[in-house]
């Protein structure tokens, strides 16, 4: 029996580390960020609508989306971010549904992990068997954004503040993985999750006498 897992967490919380580990353990990982880039490639309806709403300045010279220019607008303006989400989220949902159907159709025992940062904010409609929240304090995430991604502290704080709160994510969580410790500790938590909550649910026949 297939299993659909929603994996979410705030920016720089360590969600990608957990997703990569689950992939090595055998899960099919669908990355919402990759899907979001795909649905705004040149020639797509979503990119045309973004240009109409935000102007030609959000496009690069080659016609692709200038993410830095768009980010400078939407991360400091709630209304602008809502307009962007209204364009991108429906396109992402449609494409994600296609990918989930393809994964479970080719393997009835597939473990599909939907790695989606905005699971709460976008009110993702998929019916998950398990929701896993990867969590680190806001200060830890700001520090990681500054040290690892080159953002200013002000930019990092704005991006963290633009997302759902820890309390909002915890409200939808079946499992919370805390990543304040070392990477090895995060991986150990992920391995335990796989052993105790995923494999027994996804491969019940292998646990029968």
BELZI-V493062 format. One record per residue. N is the residue number from 0. RES is the residue in three letters. PHI is phi in whole degrees, -180 to 180 (none if undefined). OMEGA is omega in radians with two decimals (none if undefined). Layout:
n->N res->RES phi->PHI omega->OMEGA
n->N res->RES phi->PHI omega->OMEGA
This chain:
n->0 res->UNK phi->none omega->-3.12
n->1 res->UNK phi->-71 omega->-3.13
n->2 res->UNK phi->-139 omega->3.12
n->3 res->UNK phi->-111 omega->-3.10
n->4 res->UNK phi->-114 omega->2.99
n->5 res->UNK phi->-94 omega->-3.14
n->6 res->UNK phi->-114 omega->-3.09
n->7 res->UNK phi->-142 omega->-3.13
n->8 res->UNK phi->167 omega->-3.14
n->9 res->UNK phi->-67 omega->3.11
n->10 res->UNK phi->-56 omega->3.13
n->11 res->UNK phi->67 omega->3.11
n->12 res->UNK phi->-83 omega->-3.11
n->13 res->UNK phi->104 omega->-3.09
n->14 res->UNK phi->-63 omega->-3.12
n->15 res->UNK phi->-64 omega->3.10
n->16 res->UNK phi->-62 omega->3.12
n->17 res->UNK phi->-66 omega->-3.13
n->18 res->UNK phi->-62 omega->3.13
n->19 res->UNK phi->-63 omega->3.13
n->20 res->UNK phi->-65 omega->3.13
n->21 res->UNK phi->-63 omega->3.09
n->22 res->UNK phi->-65 omega->3.14
n->23 res->UNK phi->-68 omega->3.12
n->24 res->UNK phi->-81 omega->3.06
n->25 res->UNK phi->125 omega->-3.13
n->26 res->UNK phi->-79 omega->2.94
n->27 res->UNK phi->-92 omega->-3.08
n->28 res->UNK phi->-102 omega->3.03
n->29 res->UNK phi->-107 omega->-3.06
n->30 res->UNK phi->-93 omega->-3.11
n->31 res->UNK phi->-62 omega->3.12
n->32 res->UNK phi->-66 omega->3.09
n->33 res->UNK phi->-65 omega->3.11
n->34 res->UNK phi->-62 omega->-3.13
n->35 res->UNK phi->-63 omega->3.08
n->36 res->UNK phi->-70 omega->-3.12
n->37 res->UNK phi->-63 omega->-3.03
n->38 res->UNK phi->-78 omega->3.07
n->39 res->UNK phi->-118 omega->3.06
n->40 res->UNK phi->-68 omega->3.12
n->41 res->UNK phi->-53 omega->-3.14
n->42 res->UNK phi->96 omega->-3.14
n->43 res->UNK phi->-83 omega->3.10
n->44 res->UNK phi->-63 omega->-3.11
n->45 res->UNK phi->-63 omega->3.14
n->46 res->UNK phi->-66 omega->3.10
n->47 res->UNK phi->-61 omega->-3.14
n->48 res->UNK phi->-69 omega->3.08
n->49 res->UNK phi->-63 omega->3.11
n->50 res->UNK phi->-62 omega->3.13
n->51 res->UNK phi->-63 omega->-3.07
n->52 res->UNK phi->-79 omega->-2.97
n->53 res->UNK phi->-112 omega->3.07
n->54 res->UNK phi->92 omega->-3.07
n->55 res->UNK phi->-67 omega->-3.11
n->56 res->UNK phi->-67 omega->3.14
n->57 res->UNK phi->-90 omega->3.07
n->58 res->UNK phi->-108 omega->3.06
n->59 res->UNK phi->-79 omega->-3.09
n->60 res->UNK phi->-61 omega->-3.12
n->61 res->UNK phi->-87 omega->3.11
n->62 res->UNK phi->91 omega->3.11
n->63 res->UNK phi->-83 omega->-3.12
n->64 res->UNK phi->-72 omega->3.04
n->65 res->UNK phi->-90 omega->-3.02
n->66 res->UNK phi->-65 omega->3.13
n->67 res->UNK phi->-65 omega->-3.14
n->68 res->UNK phi->-66 omega->3.12
n->69 res->UNK phi->-68 omega->3.14
n->70 res->UNK phi->-61 omega->3.13
n->71 res->UNK phi->-62 omega->3.13
n->72 res->UNK phi->-82 omega->-2.93
n->73 res->UNK phi->-82 omega->-3.10
n->74 res->UNK phi->-79 omega->3.10
n->75 res->UNK phi->-117 omega->-3.08
n->76 res->UNK phi->-142 omega->-3.09
n->77 res->UNK phi->-61 omega->-3.12
n->78 res->UNK phi->-66 omega->3.13
n->79 res->UNK phi->-64 omega->3.13
n->80 res->UNK phi->-65 omega->3.11
n->81 res->UNK phi->-65 omega->3.11
n->82 res->UNK phi->-64 omega->3.12
n->83 res->UNK phi->-63 omega->-3.13
n->84 res->UNK phi->-61 omega->-3.14
n->85 res->UNK phi->-66 omega->3.09
n->86 res->UNK phi->-86 omega->-2.97
n->87 res->UNK phi->-81 omega->-3.02
n->88 res->UNK phi->-59 omega->3.11
n->89 res->UNK phi->-61 omega->3.12
n->90 res->UNK phi->-67 omega->3.10
n->91 res->UNK phi->-65 omega->3.14
n->92 res->UNK phi->-61 omega->-3.12
n->93 res->UNK phi->-63 omega->-3.12
n->94 res->UNK phi->-67 omega->3.13
n->95 res->UNK phi->-64 omega->3.11
n->96 res->UNK phi->-59 omega->3.11
n->97 res->UNK phi->-63 omega->-3.11
n->98 res->UNK phi->-68 omega->3.11
n->99 res->UNK phi->-64 omega->3.13
n->100 res->UNK phi->-61 omega->3.14
n->101 res->UNK phi->-65 omega->-3.10
n->102 res->UNK phi->-67 omega->-3.10
n->103 res->UNK phi->-77 omega->3.11
n->104 res->UNK phi->-70 omega->-3.13
n->105 res->UNK phi->-84 omega->-3.14
n->106 res->UNK phi->-146 omega->-3.09
n->107 res->UNK phi->-65 omega->3.10
n->108 res->UNK phi->-105 omega->-3.06
n->109 res->UNK phi->-64 omega->2.92
n->110 res->UNK phi->-100 omega->-3.10
n->111 res->UNK phi->-107 omega->3.12
n->112 res->UNK phi->-108 omega->3.07
n->113 res->UNK phi->-95 omega->-3.11
n->114 res->UNK phi->-85 omega->-2.97
n->115 res->UNK phi->-134 omega->-3.12
n->116 res->UNK phi->-59 omega->-3.02
n->117 res->UNK phi->-103 omega->-3.14
n->118 res->UNK phi->-57 omega->-3.13
n->119 res->UNK phi->-77 omega->-3.06
n->120 res->UNK phi->-62 omega->-3.07
n->121 res->UNK phi->-90 omega->-3.10
n->122 res->UNK phi->49 omega->-3.08
n->123 res->UNK phi->-55 omega->-2.98
n->124 res->UNK phi->-85 omega->-3.06
n->125 res->UNK phi->-67 omega->3.13
n->126 res->UNK phi->-89 omega->-3.08
n->127 res->UNK phi->-85 omega->3.00
n->128 res->UNK phi->-79 omega->-3.11
n->129 res->UNK phi->-155 omega->3.05
n->130 res->UNK phi->-114 omega->-3.12
n->131 res->UNK phi->-111 omega->3.11
n->132 res->UNK phi->-108 omega->3.07
n->133 res->UNK phi->-98 omega->-2.94
n->134 res->UNK phi->-131 omega->2.95
n->135 res->UNK phi->-145 omega->-3.10
n->136 res->UNK phi->-62 omega->3.12
n->137 res->UNK phi->-59 omega->-3.13
n->138 res->UNK phi->-65 omega->3.11
n->139 res->UNK phi->-64 omega->-3.14
n->140 res->UNK phi->-69 omega->3.07
n->141 res->UNK phi->-61 omega->3.14
n->142 res->UNK phi->-61 omega->3.14
n->143 res->UNK phi->-65 omega->3.13
n->144 res->UNK phi->-64 omega->3.13
n->145 res->UNK phi->-71 omega->-3.04
n->146 res->UNK phi->-77 omega->-3.01
n->147 res->UNK phi->-101 omega->-3.06
n->148 res->UNK phi->-118 omega->3.04
n->149 res->UNK phi->76 omega->3.10
n->150 res->UNK phi->-78 omega->2.97
n->151 res->UNK phi->-73 omega->3.14
n->152 res->UNK phi->-61 omega->-3.14
n->153 res->UNK phi->-65 omega->3.10
n->154 res->UNK phi->-63 omega->-3.13
n->155 res->UNK phi->-63 omega->3.13
n->156 res->UNK phi->-63 omega->3.13
n->157 res->UNK phi->-65 omega->-3.12
n->158 res->UNK phi->-70 omega->3.09
n->159 res->UNK phi->-66 omega->-3.10
n->160 res->UNK phi->-67 omega->-3.10
n->161 res->UNK phi->-75 omega->-3.09
n->162 res->UNK phi->-100 omega->3.12
n->163 res->UNK phi->-61 omega->3.12
n->164 res->UNK phi->-81 omega->3.07
n->165 res->UNK phi->-59 omega->-3.12
n->166 res->UNK phi->-64 omega->3.13
n->167 res->UNK phi->-66 omega->3.11
n->168 res->UNK phi->-70 omega->-3.14
n->169 res->UNK phi->-61 omega->-3.12
n->170 res->UNK phi->-64 omega->-3.14
n->171 res->UNK phi->-106 omega->-3.01
n->172 res->UNK phi->-82 omega->2.89
n->173 res->UNK phi->-94 omega->-3.13
n->174 res->UNK phi->-138 omega->3.04
n->175 res->UNK phi->-119 omega->3.05
n->176 res->UNK phi->-107 omega->-3.13
n->177 res->UNK phi->-94 omega->-3.05
n->178 res->UNK phi->-111 omega->3.12
n->179 res->UNK phi->-69 omega->-3.09
n->180 res->UNK phi->-84 omega->-3.11
n->181 res->UNK phi->-79 omega->3.07
n->182 res->UNK phi->-63 omega->3.12
n->183 res->UNK phi->-61 omega->3.12
n->184 res->UNK phi->-68 omega->3.08
n->185 res->UNK phi->-63 omega->3.13
n->186 res->UNK phi->-65 omega->3.12
n->187 res->UNK phi->-64 omega->3.08
n->188 res->UNK phi->-63 omega->-3.14
n->189 res->UNK phi->-66 omega->3.10
n->190 res->UNK phi->-61 omega->3.13
n->191 res->UNK phi->-65 omega->3.08
n->192 res->UNK phi->-58 omega->-3.13
n->193 res->UNK phi->-62 omega->-3.10
n->194 res->UNK phi->-65 omega->-2.93
n->195 res->UNK phi->-95 omega->-3.03
n->196 res->UNK phi->-117 omega->-3.05
n->197 res->UNK phi->-102 omega->-3.10
n->198 res->UNK phi->-60 omega->3.14
n->199 res->UNK phi->-61 omega->-3.12
n->200 res->UNK phi->-78 omega->-3.02
n->201 res->UNK phi->-88 omega->-3.07
n->202 res->UNK phi->-127 omega->-3.05
n->203 res->UNK phi->-61 omega->-3.09
n->204 res->UNK phi->-65 omega->-3.12
n->205 res->UNK phi->-78 omega->-3.12
n->206 res->UNK phi->-111 omega->3.09
n->207 res->UNK phi->-87 omega->3.11
n->208 res->UNK phi->-67 omega->none
